[in-house]
Amino acid sequence: MGNPLNSTDRLPYVDVAKGVGILLVVLGHNAAFEPTTPIAKFIYSFHMPLFYFLAGLFHDDAKNFLPHVSSKAKSLLLPCILAFATWLVIQAIIIPDILFPSLRDLWINALYGTGKTLFWGQLWFLTSLFVTTCSCHLFIRSRILRNKNLRILVAIVLVPIGTWFLAWYPARSPLYWISDRFFFTDLQGLPWNIDLLPITAAFYLLGTTFPTQRFGNHGFKPHTYFFWSALLFVAISVCPTDWGMDLNNRRYDHWAGSTFIAICGIGGALLLSLAIVKLLRQWPSRTMSFIGKRSLFILVLHFSLQQNSFNKLLEKGVPWLAAVATSFAIGLGVPLAASMIWESTLRKMKGKQAPDR
């Protein structure tokens, strides 16, 4: 299971930034931080735009369109298929009488590909990122957006268009034909999150224009980057509360204000990551980089593991604070362990396939 943000020329601060981002995702889904809490609002204000931006950092302009689609399907859609197959097996063991009569409904919902229909709602990001990267690549390869300054301009224009579309889009009850009957099901958004495309493409395109190699080559000490990172995060905290966002729930409060906060958050995360990389002690950088390189596994698995373990711990009488901490450790630790097992298995398979010399 590859990482959608992989690059042959890795930059340490980018892996650390992915680690910062995925930790925020896990924290945002932790029981300690309900959506109405200030910390949750802070996290949600920029953590998903950060991942679209990071995905755009290493966009390969030289690759033809079909190879790009094939590569992204392998790294983004294959994990969805594998997760769905695993989920079906588990559900078949636990509740077979309920599962199999509803398989058709489950497939339709999964194919719709949004956070409200997928069996694991957090997978909406993978289908959305697939649509985003393929759409952006098509326009870049067609030379419509070859110029980076034009991409910045287009990104700025796309945001108000995207917020207008989210506010205007009225169709939330698509019609299904199931077992010789029509069914209306309340849903949110278009298939594969296409309604989010103007907003997600805006942050992705901004990522493609970012000077990745020159960023951080100014010789500043870590505390300087920490200071500017903290300043940007403070700017987010003092901004109006109605400038937030929740892309999965189709909420983008203010086209300019929400975008400003998201850009501040992206900048703060990048500067914080650069500060961590430049610290004299290497363990913080290595730890965050280790987490960042396995962000896809964490994204796919953390939500159910964290939520279910928290509920089970409370049922067994574990104190709330201990349940919160333990469920966070499980939501982060189990996916990391799974990724290491997967990587080890792949290495062994490649070793067996290597020809004898």
GIDAKA-V798745 format. One record per pair of residues at least 12 apart in sequence whose C-alpha atoms are under 8 Angstrom apart, sorted by the first residue. I is the first residue (numbers start at 1). J is the second residue. If there is no record, write none. Layout:
i-><I | I>
j-><J | J>
//
This chain:
i-><1 | 1 | 1 | 1 | 1 | 2 | 2 | 2 | 3 | 3 | 3 | 3 | 3 | 3 | 4 | 4 | 4 | 4 | 4 | 5 | 5 | 5 | 6 | 6 | 7 | 12 | 12 | 13 | 13 | 13 | 13 | 13 | 13 | 14 | 14 | 14 | 15 | 15 | 15 | 15 | 15 | 16 | 16 | 16 | 16 | 16 | 16 | 16 | 16 | 16 | 17 | 17 | 17 | 17 | 17 | 17 | 17 | 18 | 18 | 18 | 18 | 18 | 18 | 18 | 19 | 19 | 19 | 19 | 19 | 19 | 19 | 20 | 20 | 20 | 20 | 21 | 21 | 21 | 21 | 21 | 22 | 22 | 22 | 22 | 22 | 24 | 24 | 25 | 25 | 25 | 26 | 26 | 26 | 26 | 26 | 26 | 27 | 28 | 28 | 28 | 29 | 29 | 30 | 30 | 30 | 30 | 30 | 31 | 31 | 31 | 32 | 41 | 42 | 42 | 44 | 44 | 44 | 45 | 45 | 45 | 45 | 45 | 45 | 45 | 45 | 46 | 46 | 46 | 46 | 46 | 46 | 47 | 47 | 47 | 48 | 49 | 49 | 49 | 49 | 50 | 50 | 50 | 50 | 52 | 52 | 52 | 52 | 52 | 52 | 53 | 53 | 53 | 53 | 53 | 53 | 53 | 54 | 54 | 55 | 55 | 56 | 56 | 56 | 56 | 56 | 56 | 56 | 57 | 57 | 57 | 57 | 57 | 57 | 58 | 59 | 61 | 61 | 61 | 62 | 64 | 65 | 65 | 65 | 65 | 68 | 68 | 69 | 72 | 72 | 73 | 76 | 76 | 76 | 76 | 77 | 77 | 77 | 79 | 80 | 80 | 83 | 84 | 104 | 105 | 106 | 111 | 112 | 112 | 112 | 113 | 113 | 113 | 113 | 114 | 114 | 114 | 114 | 114 | 114 | 114 | 114 | 115 | 115 | 116 | 116 | 117 | 120 | 120 | 122 | 122 | 122 | 123 | 123 | 124 | 124 | 124 | 127 | 127 | 128 | 128 | 128 | 128 | 128 | 129 | 131 | 131 | 131 | 132 | 132 | 132 | 132 | 133 | 133 | 136 | 136 | 136 | 148 | 148 | 149 | 151 | 151 | 151 | 152 | 152 | 152 | 154 | 155 | 155 | 155 | 155 | 155 | 156 | 158 | 158 | 158 | 158 | 159 | 159 | 159 | 159 | 159 | 160 | 160 | 161 | 162 | 162 | 162 | 162 | 162 | 163 | 163 | 163 | 163 | 165 | 166 | 166 | 166 | 166 | 171 | 172 | 172 | 172 | 172 | 173 | 173 | 173 | 174 | 174 | 188 | 188 | 189 | 196 | 196 | 216 | 221 | 221 | 222 | 222 | 222 | 222 | 222 | 223 | 224 | 225 | 225 | 225 | 225 | 226 | 226 | 226 | 228 | 228 | 229 | 229 | 229 | 229 | 229 | 229 | 230 | 231 | 232 | 232 | 232 | 232 | 233 | 233 | 233 | 235 | 235 | 236 | 236 | 236 | 239 | 242 | 243 | 243 | 243 | 244 | 244 | 245 | 291 | 294 | 294 | 297 | 297 | 297 | 297 | 298 | 298 | 298 | 298 | 301 | 301 | 302 | 302 | 302 | 302 | 302 | 303 | 304 | 305 | 305 | 305 | 306 | 306 | 306 | 306 | 307 | 309 | 309 | 310 | 310 | 310 | 310>
j-><75 | 78 | 79 | 297 | 342 | 74 | 75 | 296 | 75 | 76 | 293 | 294 | 295 | 296 | 55 | 72 | 75 | 76 | 296 | 54 | 55 | 58 | 58 | 293 | 58 | 277 | 289 | 270 | 273 | 274 | 276 | 277 | 289 | 54 | 270 | 273 | 288 | 289 | 290 | 292 | 293 | 273 | 274 | 276 | 277 | 285 | 288 | 289 | 291 | 292 | 269 | 270 | 272 | 273 | 288 | 289 | 292 | 51 | 54 | 289 | 291 | 292 | 293 | 295 | 288 | 289 | 290 | 291 | 292 | 293 | 295 | 269 | 273 | 288 | 292 | 47 | 50 | 51 | 269 | 292 | 291 | 292 | 295 | 298 | 299 | 43 | 47 | 43 | 47 | 299 | 299 | 302 | 303 | 328 | 331 | 332 | 328 | 40 | 43 | 44 | 303 | 306 | 306 | 307 | 324 | 327 | 328 | 307 | 310 | 324 | 324 | 244 | 236 | 237 | 244 | 245 | 246 | 243 | 244 | 245 | 246 | 258 | 261 | 262 | 265 | 245 | 261 | 262 | 263 | 265 | 266 | 262 | 265 | 266 | 247 | 200 | 203 | 262 | 266 | 203 | 262 | 265 | 266 | 129 | 200 | 201 | 203 | 204 | 207 | 203 | 204 | 205 | 206 | 207 | 208 | 266 | 204 | 207 | 204 | 207 | 133 | 203 | 204 | 205 | 206 | 207 | 208 | 204 | 207 | 208 | 209 | 210 | 212 | 208 | 208 | 137 | 140 | 141 | 141 | 141 | 134 | 137 | 138 | 141 | 134 | 137 | 134 | 130 | 134 | 130 | 126 | 127 | 129 | 130 | 126 | 127 | 130 | 300 | 123 | 126 | 300 | 119 | 178 | 178 | 119 | 191 | 190 | 191 | 192 | 127 | 191 | 192 | 193 | 127 | 188 | 189 | 190 | 191 | 192 | 193 | 248 | 248 | 249 | 187 | 188 | 187 | 300 | 304 | 299 | 300 | 303 | 299 | 300 | 192 | 193 | 248 | 192 | 193 | 192 | 193 | 194 | 196 | 197 | 200 | 192 | 194 | 197 | 197 | 200 | 201 | 204 | 201 | 204 | 201 | 204 | 205 | 208 | 209 | 209 | 205 | 206 | 209 | 205 | 206 | 209 | 202 | 201 | 202 | 203 | 205 | 206 | 202 | 198 | 199 | 201 | 202 | 198 | 199 | 202 | 255 | 259 | 255 | 256 | 198 | 195 | 196 | 197 | 198 | 199 | 199 | 252 | 254 | 255 | 195 | 195 | 196 | 250 | 251 | 189 | 186 | 187 | 188 | 189 | 185 | 186 | 187 | 186 | 187 | 249 | 250 | 250 | 247 | 250 | 274 | 275 | 278 | 274 | 275 | 276 | 278 | 279 | 275 | 275 | 271 | 272 | 274 | 275 | 271 | 272 | 275 | 268 | 271 | 267 | 268 | 269 | 270 | 271 | 272 | 268 | 268 | 264 | 265 | 267 | 268 | 264 | 265 | 268 | 261 | 264 | 261 | 264 | 265 | 261 | 254 | 257 | 258 | 261 | 258 | 261 | 258 | 336 | 336 | 339 | 335 | 336 | 338 | 339 | 331 | 332 | 335 | 336 | 331 | 335 | 330 | 331 | 332 | 334 | 335 | 331 | 331 | 327 | 330 | 331 | 327 | 328 | 330 | 331 | 327 | 327 | 330 | 323 | 324 | 326 | 327>
//
